[in-house]
Amino acid sequence: MRRTAEPYKIKAVEPLTMLNRGEREEALKRAGYNTFLLDSEDVYIDLLTDSGTNAMSDKQWGALMMGDEAYAGSKSWYKLERAVQDLFGYDYVIPTHQGRGAENLLSQMKIQPGDYIPGNMYFTTTRAHQEMNGGTFVDVIIDEAHDPSAELDFKGNVDLVKLEELIDEVGADKIPYVCVAVTVNMAGGQPVSLANLKETYTLCQEHGIDVMFDATRCVENAYFIQEREEGQQNRPIKDIVRDMFKFSDGCTMSGKKDPLVNIGGFLAMNDFELYTRARELVVVYEGMPSYGGMAGRDMEAMAQGMYESIDDAYIEHRIKQVRYLGEQLMEAGVPVVRPIGGHAVYLDAKAFLSHLDREMFPSQSLAAALYLDSGVRSMERGIVSAGRNKETCEHNVPKLEMVRLTIPRRVYTNSHMDVVADSVINLYNKREQIKGLSMDYEPPTLRFFNARFSPLKSTLIANEA
Ligand SMILES: *Cc1c(COP(=O)(O)O)cnc(C)c1O
């Protein structure tokens, strides 16, 4: 097989630092064993998130200088608005400071207390906004999405039977919209097929229910469609993206992911009445409908970034770099979520640290151990991220217990991926030595951001030599 390389060359470099093991140990202690609380200057390779960590192109840096910082009617806003209309096909666009700003507006406008919002698995901020507005999230993703070893081309698909059952049970008037994420972050960056998007949209239309995309990773989703769905192989990504969005009534978007910028977002829709309300509401929370919390230069960079994101060579390399890391780990027998998704490799911490029980926070423990081993920062996506049940106050125990190695777009080379693979494999080979954690401080909402931990004293190893 012929090897491929990054479809860009490096014009500016940012030196990396690497602390020694003793310094990393100190840094980890200061951070309460929570990788969210590490200082970035203490991190060597930062795979915490692909959110806002994108590297911009020379054209985007150039575009920053073209930002029109007018308070109203900025040229840069019109450029962004036209890019969204052109690439996604929506009529109306509302800018926001980032994705959750759009989620806030959408949830406030559409959700009444007692409503249900079905989705193909939850996302943290999305669900938080739904709940704060009195709604209840209902998971309607296919069962296989909860099984880390199930090999499926489109593991993010909506289960139409589950969705139809919910509609029958609570009634369509209690469902303001279905939220379809493309790809599904929490399932491991798994895609939704074009066929499933169409079926979901058709079912919702029959019941008069809107479909709102969480479009955060829609270009990555389009790549999987091009790669895997019948009849899509020779079509440009741009056309596939356009086709996907035909099966929706609107979307929320985080500019910090696929649009290749560091901050920004938007809400888009075809319904003029909803748009009119959003124009009122955005002023209260974000800013004028012609900037929504972004600087003119941010909007310029995002418009440019959106066009770069649908470049076929770019997106192919993006997906394949993630897969390059994932395949090295699989070859070494490390348990990972399969198939490798669009933006991250997810370690299956339940299998990796099978000697720890769930209340010892295996994913959190593994993320801490990885930082200690090599200065690589990853993220917990398991019992800590899932929070507690509103009624019982017990931990929500998600089926998946994962550590996410998230690859920033255009930032690291495949050599960095090799370093990460070596470290994970090293840990896997001595996994019995990794201890669990106890939670010393627990914030009431989105606890994973600020929780603090300390190592359990006993090693809980059954047969340590
Ligand atoms: C990041 C993300 C969001 C929220 O976007 P922000 O820009 O971080 O507010 C929503 N949904 C998904 C799937 C995301 O990955």
The ligand as an SDF file (V2000), in Angstrom:
LIG
                    3D

 15 15  0  0  0  0  0  0  0  0999 V2000
  -18.7560   20.7680   20.5550 C   0  0  0  0  0  0  0  0  0  0  0  0
  -20.1040   20.2700   20.3140 C   0  0  0  0  0  0  0  0  0  0  0  0
  -21.2190   21.0490   20.6030 C   0  0  0  0  0  0  0  0  0  0  0  0
  -21.1530   22.3950   21.2730 C   0  0  0  0  0  0  0  0  0  0  0  0
  -20.4120   23.3120   20.5500 O   0  0  0  0  0  0  0  0  0  0  0  0
  -19.5260   24.4470   21.2780 P   0  0  0  0  0  0  0  0  0  0  0  0
  -19.0190   25.2740   20.1730 O   0  0  0  0  0  0  0  0  0  0  0  0
  -18.4630   23.7340   22.0330 O   0  0  0  0  0  0  0  0  0  0  0  0
  -20.4370   25.1980   22.1890 O   0  0  0  0  0  0  0  0  0  0  0  0
  -22.4550   20.5100   20.2990 C   0  0  0  0  0  0  0  0  0  0  0  0
  -22.5900   19.2860   19.7760 N   0  0  0  0  0  0  0  0  0  0  0  0
  -21.5380   18.5250   19.4740 C   0  0  0  0  0  0  0  0  0  0  0  0
  -21.7450   17.1680   18.8610 C   0  0  0  0  0  0  0  0  0  0  0  0
  -20.2640   18.9770   19.7460 C   0  0  0  0  0  0  0  0  0  0  0  0
  -19.2230   18.1840   19.4680 O   0  0  0  0  0  0  0  0  0  0  0  0
  1  2  1  0
  2  3  1  0
  2 14  2  0
  3  4  1  0
  3 10  2  0
  4  5  1  0
  5  6  1  0
  6  7  2  0
  6  8  1  0
  6  9  1  0
 10 11  1  0
 11 12  2  0
 12 13  1  0
 12 14  1  0
 14 15  1  0
M  END
$$$$
